[in-house]
Amino acid sequence: MKFENTSIETLHMDLDRLDEVMEENSMVRAGQWDYERVTYDHKFQIREGTYYLRVQGYATQGDVGAHDAFIQLMTPILGKHYYPHGVEYGEDEYFPEHLVKQCQQMLEKIYKDLSVFAD
């Protein structure tokens, strides 16, 4: 499920600031990166299953591995985890209304916190 019109996809910012703000908002990058891309996840384990809110971005300049990059963020997505196959983001997936609402609230706060530092 895509979260359209969050304005997060309009943000472009320094990787170190991005890491700080995302960590403060319980979004984990961990090993989810390569030299050109980053992925931040928040895991939800609820009665209906395991879900991941994901915010991705790509480097417009610099190197993610060297912590010297500027990142263009992309449209946030929500996916459901199926063991052992992985996470599915399809439109035909079921996403509980309470979870979607919680994700929207998180994304609003993330945008507010990030927009202070964006280019």
Z-matrix of the N, CA and C atoms (Angstrom, degrees):
N
C 1 1.446
C 2 1.519 1 108.37
N 3 1.310 2 116.28 1 128.98
C 4 1.463 3 120.93 2 177.32
C 5 1.525 4 109.62 3 -93.77
N 6 1.325 5 115.78 4 141.54
C 7 1.464 6 121.71 5 173.69
C 8 1.523 7 107.34 6 -100.36
N 9 1.318 8 114.98 7 91.11
C 10 1.461 9 121.45 8 -178.73
C 11 1.537 10 109.98 9 -75.30
N 12 1.309 11 115.77 10 154.66
C 13 1.470 12 123.06 11 173.26
C 14 1.527 13 114.46 12 61.00
N 15 1.329 14 117.24 13 33.98
C 16 1.468 15 120.08 14 174.62
C 17 1.517 16 110.42 15 -86.92
N 18 1.317 17 116.82 16 -16.22
C 19 1.463 18 125.92 17 -175.00
C 20 1.527 19 112.73 18 73.05
N 21 1.313 20 117.67 19 -4.39
C 22 1.471 21 120.06 20 176.08
C 23 1.522 22 109.90 21 -60.25
N 24 1.338 23 116.45 22 -37.03
C 25 1.464 24 121.22 23 -178.61
C 26 1.522 25 112.85 24 -67.02
N 27 1.329 26 118.10 25 -8.28
C 28 1.464 27 121.10 26 177.84
C 29 1.523 28 112.22 27 -91.73
N 30 1.329 29 116.67 28 -7.12
C 31 1.467 30 120.22 29 -173.32
C 32 1.524 31 112.55 30 -87.16
N 33 1.320 32 114.50 31 140.81
C 34 1.464 33 123.52 32 178.05
C 35 1.512 34 105.54 33 -134.79
N 36 1.359 35 117.32 34 123.65
C 37 1.461 36 117.85 35 -173.74
C 38 1.509 37 114.08 36 -157.33
N 39 1.337 38 113.84 37 167.92
C 40 1.451 39 123.30 38 178.28
C 41 1.523 40 110.25 39 -65.05
N 42 1.319 41 116.87 40 135.49
C 43 1.461 42 123.07 41 -177.15
C 44 1.524 43 112.83 42 -59.02
N 45 1.310 44 118.48 43 -42.97
C 46 1.465 45 120.11 44 -177.47
C 47 1.532 46 111.16 45 -63.26
N 48 1.324 47 117.65 46 -43.00
C 49 1.472 48 121.02 47 176.01
C 50 1.521 49 110.71 48 -63.70
N 51 1.316 50 115.84 49 -42.10
C 52 1.458 51 121.24 50 179.19
C 53 1.522 52 110.40 51 -59.72
N 54 1.324 53 117.33 52 -46.94
C 55 1.467 54 121.29 53 178.27
C 56 1.528 55 111.30 54 -57.59
N 57 1.328 56 116.80 55 -44.39
C 58 1.468 57 121.10 56 -178.99
C 59 1.521 58 111.48 57 -61.45
N 60 1.311 59 116.22 58 -50.36
C 61 1.467 60 120.47 59 -176.63
C 62 1.523 61 110.95 60 -66.28
N 63 1.313 62 116.86 61 -41.64
C 64 1.461 63 119.12 62 -179.48
C 65 1.530 64 110.85 63 -65.55
N 66 1.313 65 117.95 64 -39.77
C 67 1.464 66 120.76 65 177.49
C 68 1.527 67 110.54 66 -62.85
N 69 1.334 68 117.00 67 -41.55
C 70 1.465 69 121.20 68 177.84
C 71 1.530 70 111.88 69 -62.09
N 72 1.316 71 116.96 70 -23.23
C 73 1.463 72 122.35 71 -179.93
C 74 1.530 73 112.50 72 -104.14
N 75 1.326 74 116.45 73 21.70
C 76 1.471 75 123.15 74 175.76
C 77 1.527 76 113.92 75 62.82
N 78 1.328 77 116.37 76 29.26
C 79 1.460 78 121.15 77 175.39
C 80 1.535 79 107.21 78 -105.00
N 81 1.314 80 116.72 79 124.20
C 82 1.457 81 122.72 80 -171.92
C 83 1.525 82 110.63 81 -105.52
N 84 1.346 83 116.10 82 129.58
C 85 1.471 84 120.11 83 175.16
C 86 1.520 85 110.07 84 -92.36
N 87 1.316 86 117.97 85 -41.49
C 88 1.470 87 123.79 86 -179.82
C 89 1.526 88 111.01 87 43.32
N 90 1.314 89 118.42 88 -123.35
C 91 1.458 90 121.95 89 -179.07
C 92 1.514 91 113.20 90 -93.16
N 93 1.317 92 116.98 91 13.83
C 94 1.457 93 121.39 92 -175.09
C 95 1.528 94 111.50 93 -86.31
N 96 1.324 95 117.17 94 66.55
C 97 1.451 96 119.82 95 178.52
C 98 1.523 97 109.47 96 -158.93
N 99 1.305 98 116.01 97 161.14
C 100 1.457 99 122.57 98 164.36
C 101 1.522 100 105.03 99 -135.54
N 102 1.288 101 119.62 100 -165.09
C 103 1.459 102 120.84 101 -173.83
C 104 1.525 103 113.48 102 -73.41
N 105 1.330 104 117.02 103 -12.88
C 106 1.460 105 120.54 104 -177.26
C 107 1.526 106 114.33 105 -122.67
N 108 1.348 107 118.16 106 -9.51
C 109 1.467 108 120.57 107 -174.19
C 110 1.526 109 111.09 108 -137.94
N 111 1.341 110 114.63 109 154.25
C 112 1.467 111 121.48 110 173.47
C 113 1.527 112 108.67 111 -133.16
N 114 1.331 113 115.30 112 152.84
C 115 1.462 114 121.85 113 176.56
C 116 1.520 115 107.98 114 -139.98
N 117 1.320 116 115.99 115 129.05
C 118 1.457 117 122.88 116 177.26
C 119 1.527 118 108.10 117 -114.73
N 120 1.333 119 116.47 118 133.09
C 121 1.461 120 121.73 119 -177.77
C 122 1.517 121 111.69 120 -125.51
N 123 1.318 122 114.45 121 149.54
C 124 1.464 123 121.88 122 167.20
C 125 1.526 124 105.85 123 -127.60
N 126 1.332 125 116.06 124 123.42
C 127 1.463 126 122.01 125 -176.97
C 128 1.526 127 110.35 126 -93.30
N 129 1.323 128 115.61 127 131.22
C 130 1.463 129 122.79 128 175.63
C 131 1.521 130 108.10 129 -115.47
N 132 1.313 131 117.42 130 120.31
C 133 1.463 132 121.45 131 172.77
C 134 1.519 133 106.53 132 -110.73
N 135 1.322 134 114.90 133 104.60
C 136 1.452 135 121.23 134 -177.17
C 137 1.525 136 109.20 135 -125.30
N 138 1.320 137 116.54 136 174.34
C 139 1.469 138 121.77 137 -177.77
C 140 1.531 139 111.71 138 -53.01
N 141 1.335 140 117.28 139 -38.50
C 142 1.467 141 121.29 140 -176.10
C 143 1.528 142 113.75 141 -77.71
N 144 1.327 143 117.89 142 -9.35
C 145 1.456 144 120.49 143 178.53
C 146 1.519 145 112.27 144 140.65
N 147 1.324 146 115.24 145 -165.01
C 148 1.458 147 122.08 146 179.22
C 149 1.519 148 108.63 147 -108.43
N 150 1.335 149 115.13 148 128.37
C 151 1.460 150 122.14 149 -176.89
C 152 1.523 151 109.52 150 -128.70
N 153 1.328 152 115.98 151 154.76
C 154 1.455 153 121.91 152 177.61
C 155 1.522 154 110.25 153 -128.56
N 156 1.337 155 115.50 154 124.81
C 157 1.460 156 121.42 155 167.39
C 158 1.518 157 105.84 156 -87.78
N 159 1.314 158 116.69 157 128.01
C 160 1.469 159 121.26 158 -173.41
C 161 1.524 160 110.88 159 -129.10
N 162 1.343 161 114.74 160 132.78
C 163 1.463 162 121.82 161 172.78
C 164 1.528 163 106.39 162 -122.18
N 165 1.327 164 115.83 163 122.74
C 166 1.458 165 121.55 164 -178.54
C 167 1.518 166 110.43 165 -113.75
N 168 1.322 167 115.13 166 160.21
C 169 1.447 168 120.83 167 176.39
C 170 1.516 169 110.15 168 -156.09
N 171 1.331 170 115.24 169 166.99
C 172 1.464 171 120.29 170 178.57
C 173 1.522 172 109.07 171 -134.73
N 174 1.328 173 114.97 172 150.27
C 175 1.457 174 121.04 173 -178.52
C 176 1.526 175 110.16 174 -76.18
N 177 1.328 176 115.63 175 128.03
C 178 1.461 177 120.36 176 174.56
C 179 1.513 178 110.00 177 -94.08
N 180 1.322 179 115.73 178 -19.97
C 181 1.462 180 121.29 179 173.14
C 182 1.521 181 107.64 180 -158.99
N 183 1.317 182 115.62 181 151.47
C 184 1.445 183 120.94 182 177.80
C 185 1.517 184 113.85 183 87.03
N 186 1.341 185 114.55 184 -166.78
C 187 1.448 186 123.08 185 -171.58
C 188 1.527 187 109.28 186 -132.53
N 189 1.317 188 117.01 187 120.01
C 190 1.463 189 121.93 188 -179.65
C 191 1.524 190 110.51 189 -61.16
N 192 1.317 191 117.84 190 -43.03
C 193 1.461 192 122.13 191 -178.44
C 194 1.515 193 113.69 192 -61.07
N 195 1.316 194 117.43 193 -29.17
C 196 1.463 195 122.48 194 179.79
C 197 1.530 196 111.73 195 -92.78
N 198 1.328 197 116.93 196 5.04
C 199 1.479 198 122.26 197 -176.32
C 200 1.528 199 111.35 198 54.86
N 201 1.311 200 115.48 199 35.76
C 202 1.456 201 121.82 200 -179.51
C 203 1.525 202 108.30 201 -133.73
N 204 1.348 203 115.84 202 70.04
C 205 1.459 204 119.47 203 -175.84
C 206 1.520 205 110.44 204 -145.32
N 207 1.336 206 114.44 205 155.10
C 208 1.452 207 121.66 206 169.34
C 209 1.524 208 106.23 207 -109.89
N 210 1.325 209 115.57 208 132.36
C 211 1.457 210 122.11 209 -171.84
C 212 1.523 211 111.04 210 -113.01
N 213 1.325 212 115.65 211 132.30
C 214 1.464 213 122.79 212 170.35
C 215 1.519 214 106.52 213 -96.72
N 216 1.331 215 116.80 214 119.14
C 217 1.454 216 120.40 215 -179.35
C 218 1.517 217 111.46 216 -79.94
N 219 1.337 218 115.40 217 157.67
C 220 1.457 219 122.61 218 -177.47
C 221 1.530 220 109.90 219 -117.87
N 222 1.306 221 117.02 220 173.95
C 223 1.455 222 123.23 221 -179.86
C 224 1.533 223 109.98 222 -62.08
N 225 1.341 224 117.80 223 125.26
C 226 1.471 225 120.82 224 178.74
C 227 1.531 226 111.65 225 -64.63
N 228 1.335 227 115.58 226 151.06
C 229 1.464 228 121.26 227 -179.69
C 230 1.527 229 110.04 228 -135.22
N 231 1.327 230 115.04 229 158.56
C 232 1.453 231 122.69 230 176.45
C 233 1.519 232 107.02 231 -125.26
N 234 1.324 233 115.53 232 132.31
C 235 1.455 234 119.80 233 -179.76
C 236 1.508 235 111.96 234 -133.15
N 237 1.336 236 115.55 235 157.21
C 238 1.454 237 122.07 236 177.19
C 239 1.521 238 109.06 237 -105.57
N 240 1.329 239 115.79 238 134.52
C 241 1.464 240 121.29 239 -179.61
C 242 1.522 241 110.49 240 -87.99
N 243 1.334 242 114.88 241 132.41
C 244 1.460 243 122.57 242 174.53
C 245 1.520 244 108.30 243 -120.70
N 246 1.307 245 116.84 244 117.37
C 247 1.459 246 120.87 245 178.53
C 248 1.509 247 108.71 246 -78.30
N 249 1.303 248 121.22 247 136.24
C 250 1.459 249 130.53 248 -4.16
C 251 1.517 250 112.76 249 -97.38
N 252 1.317 251 118.19 250 14.64
C 253 1.465 252 121.44 251 -170.69
C 254 1.519 253 115.49 252 -80.95
N 255 1.325 254 118.47 253 -30.90
C 256 1.457 255 120.18 254 179.08
C 257 1.516 256 112.15 255 122.71
N 258 1.331 257 115.35 256 -158.83
C 259 1.456 258 122.50 257 -173.15
C 260 1.531 259 110.00 258 -100.26
N 261 1.347 260 115.30 259 133.17
C 262 1.466 261 121.91 260 177.82
C 263 1.526 262 108.73 261 -112.20
N 264 1.329 263 116.20 262 135.01
C 265 1.459 264 122.39 263 -177.33
C 266 1.524 265 112.83 264 -113.57
N 267 1.305 266 117.80 265 7.04
C 268 1.459 267 122.29 266 -172.41
C 269 1.510 268 115.06 267 -60.72
N 270 1.328 269 114.84 268 154.83
C 271 1.457 270 122.09 269 179.88
C 272 1.525 271 112.02 270 -67.69
N 273 1.341 272 117.84 271 -19.09
C 274 1.457 273 120.06 272 -179.87
C 275 1.530 274 112.49 273 -88.91
N 276 1.323 275 117.69 274 3.93
C 277 1.463 276 121.73 275 175.81
C 278 1.521 277 109.68 276 -76.87
N 279 1.319 278 115.82 277 154.03
C 280 1.461 279 121.32 278 176.04
C 281 1.525 280 109.20 279 -94.27
N 282 1.327 281 116.69 280 124.98
C 283 1.456 282 122.56 281 177.15
C 284 1.529 283 107.98 282 -122.64
N 285 1.349 284 117.14 283 112.83
C 286 1.469 285 120.33 284 -177.82
C 287 1.527 286 111.94 285 -56.18
N 288 1.327 287 116.04 286 139.94
C 289 1.462 288 121.65 287 -176.79
C 290 1.528 289 112.10 288 -57.85
N 291 1.335 290 116.78 289 -40.67
C 292 1.471 291 119.48 290 -179.78
C 293 1.524 292 111.71 291 -64.56
N 294 1.323 293 116.99 292 -33.33
C 295 1.459 294 121.26 293 177.68
C 296 1.524 295 110.91 294 -70.77
N 297 1.320 296 116.82 295 -44.74
C 298 1.466 297 121.47 296 178.99
C 299 1.529 298 109.61 297 -59.47
N 300 1.324 299 116.53 298 -43.35
C 301 1.466 300 120.78 299 179.91
C 302 1.531 301 110.65 300 -63.19
N 303 1.326 302 116.60 301 -42.96
C 304 1.469 303 120.48 302 178.71
C 305 1.527 304 110.55 303 -62.99
N 306 1.325 305 117.24 304 -41.47
C 307 1.466 306 121.26 305 178.24
C 308 1.525 307 110.87 306 -63.19
N 309 1.327 308 116.71 307 -42.94
C 310 1.466 309 120.12 308 179.03
C 311 1.523 310 110.99 309 -61.12
N 312 1.327 311 116.96 310 -40.61
C 313 1.465 312 120.59 311 178.19
C 314 1.527 313 110.64 312 -64.86
N 315 1.328 314 117.00 313 -42.03
C 316 1.463 315 120.64 314 177.36
C 317 1.524 316 110.85 315 -61.23
N 318 1.326 317 116.47 316 -44.68
C 319 1.463 318 120.98 317 -177.87
C 320 1.528 319 111.81 318 -66.08
N 321 1.327 320 117.06 319 -36.02
C 322 1.465 321 120.06 320 175.84
C 323 1.523 322 110.84 321 -61.95
N 324 1.323 323 116.56 322 -43.85
C 325 1.463 324 120.46 323 179.05
C 326 1.528 325 111.08 324 -67.22
N 327 1.320 326 117.01 325 -42.08
C 328 1.463 327 121.06 326 178.38
C 329 1.526 328 109.83 327 -59.63
N 330 1.329 329 116.93 328 -46.08
C 331 1.469 330 119.67 329 179.31
C 332 1.523 331 110.70 330 -60.19
N 333 1.310 332 116.65 331 -46.28
C 334 1.460 333 121.07 332 179.91
C 335 1.524 334 110.65 333 -58.00
N 336 1.333 335 116.47 334 -46.04
C 337 1.471 336 120.97 335 -178.43
C 338 1.522 337 112.84 336 -68.60
N 339 1.326 338 116.90 337 -38.08
C 340 1.470 339 121.43 338 -178.03
C 341 1.528 340 112.52 339 -76.44
N 342 1.316 341 117.01 340 -36.21
C 343 1.470 342 120.00 341 -173.17
C 344 1.518 343 112.72 342 -61.76
N 345 1.306 344 117.72 343 -22.60
C 346 1.466 345 122.10 344 177.16
C 347 1.530 346 110.54 345 -63.30
N 348 1.330 347 116.51 346 -32.49
C 349 1.463 348 121.90 347 -174.11
C 350 1.524 349 114.58 348 -103.53
N 351 1.311 350 117.81 349 -5.30
C 352 1.466 351 121.29 350 -174.01
C 353 1.527 352 111.50 351 -70.91
N 354 1.339 353 114.86 352 155.18
C 355 1.473 354 121.51 353 177.04
C 356 1.501 355 110.58 354 -65.26
